[in-house]
Amino acid sequence: MTRSRWILAAAVLGSGIVFLDSTVVNVALPRIGRDLPRSFLGVLEGQSYIYNAYLLTLSALLILAGAVNDYYGRKRTFLWGLLGFGVTSVLCGFAPTTELLVLFRILQGAAGALLVPGSLALITANFSGREQGRAFGTWAGASGATTILGPLIGGLLVDTISWRAAFFLNVPLVAVAAWATWKHVPESRDEQASSQFDWIGAAIVALAVGGLAFGTIYGQQRAWHDALGFVILGVGVVATAALPFWMMRATHPLIPLELFRSRNFTVTNISTLVIYGALYVTFYYVGLFQQGTLGYAAAAAGAAGIPGSLFLIFLSRRFGSLSARYGARLFMTAGPVIMALGVLWYVRVPATSTPWKLDPNNPGTYLPPLAYFTDFLPASIIFGFGLCLLVAPLTTALMTSVPVRYAGLGSAINNAISRVGPQLAGALIFVFLTANFYSLLAARVTGIDVTSESFRKLVSPLNTPTDPNLVAAVRDASTSSFHLAMVIGAGLLLVGAVVNWVGIQSNAAQPQEEQVAEKEPASATPA
């Protein structure tokens, strides 16, 4: 392999293990809950903390980690992230109790935060022009592959070996990535960085992102009946409001305001917020509808979305190269429009759509019914094709909109927005759709109080009742709410398409090197 391929391999593996770990471990949670002893956490509560502790730490520290990459050196920071991820993966694999596993997952998320923005920073610093576009496409395709293969790999490891193997799987991948980084990746950093790192700004950012993420997840888990969720969310809101004031006051802020003078950077982050909100709504409610209303098994629901996801794996590199050649604007507009068409296809799915059934001749194998090929497969294919049009060009537009000196920070800001923003939007949409569900149910069923707590425990969008008198009403109300969710998701995608079409400026005629050279001095100019 050439040096550039080793650099790309290191970047892909470094970010891939972070994405893979969340999906692989998610499948192992039920087995972990049965096997590990607990001191003060319940079974379901422990599983929730094992999963969310990792994601919350990862999200809260992303922006700090991106700045650290640029400040202290991308190769050095990436290697420290790999080492930390490998060590914490081993600790997770040997964890003797649920509480210790939660602690090790927190540390693992902190190490992972160094890798996600670091991987894109390595690509930005070592590739240019069309090669950079292809590299971003490869990165996007690999990210899609880990999302698809993660549940399958996790299930095989849990069923054939142990849930602990899901953590030990990271060790050989970390070893290869660390060797490739040490041997082939040149060191790079922000040579214009101040001698003083903005730790106060880092603390404000961590409180902002962590508070918003944790408050939203905690509040949703407790149906917003626990005041602590609002308190944590309030801390995040206050820190978010304080951040721009600190950025204007600090001599060398963690997030320089000059970044947002780049039109493409600002527009790409706005569209990320809107489009990833649509992705959150679509993925969450399609899975909820398939399993909760139609009766799909979890494995069948996961398999149902694979055909469309294959586009992301096999075509991302191609569209990354095309966006580097022709500009990202067209692809970032067409992608969300096509995705919206796929999402709107779900609106035609009836409440009577037939779920996948177990093959009586092959236990554990599911047979897709005819309804799948008319109700879900076309939507998955249309949506998946639109997604592969979008992801690599969006990444290319983002990373070419900032000077190389801010590559890690720019990537980290976008990653944080893509994780926290959709959760906030999803929480608001969930409250609206839940109210819509109970309103429809009240219109269909007479003589019951749908506002009572006992009734809501019996019947919810997540739970189909056993009372045959309510089954049909709940199925119809759930289907109508699902259709409304898909309309909202499609609407967000179309908004994202308009934002990209109006806001993105494509400079495809210029070589990538010239674009970077032109914008770096402008970005460095003080206001």
Secondary structure, 3 states (H helix, E strand, C coil): CCHHHHHHHHHHHHHHHHHHHHHHHHHHHHHHHHHCCCCCCCHHHHHHHHHHHHHHHHHHHHHHHHHHHHHHCHHHHHHHHHHHHHHHHHHHHCCCCHHHHHHHHHHHHHHHHHHHHHHHHHHHHHCCHHHHHHHHHHHHHHHHHHHHHHHHHHHHHHHHCCCCHHHHCHHHHHHHHHHHHHHHCCCCCCCCCCCCCCHHHHHHHHHHHHHHHHHHHHHHHCCCCCHHHHHHHHHHHHHHHHHHHHHHHCCCCCCCHHHHHCHHHHHHHHHHHHHHHHHHHHHHHHHHHHHHHCCCCHHHHHHHCHHHHHHHHHHHHHHHHHHHHHCCHHHHHHHHHHHHHHHHHHHHCCCCCCCCEECCCCCCCEECCHHHHHHCHHHHHHHHHHHHHHHHHHHHHHHCCCCHHHHHHHHHHHHHHHHHHHHHHHHHHHHHHHHHHHHHHHHHCCCCCCCCHHHHHHCECCECCCCHHHHHHHHHHHHHHHHHHHHHHHHHHHHHHHHHHHHCCCCCCCCHHHHHHHHHHHHHCCC
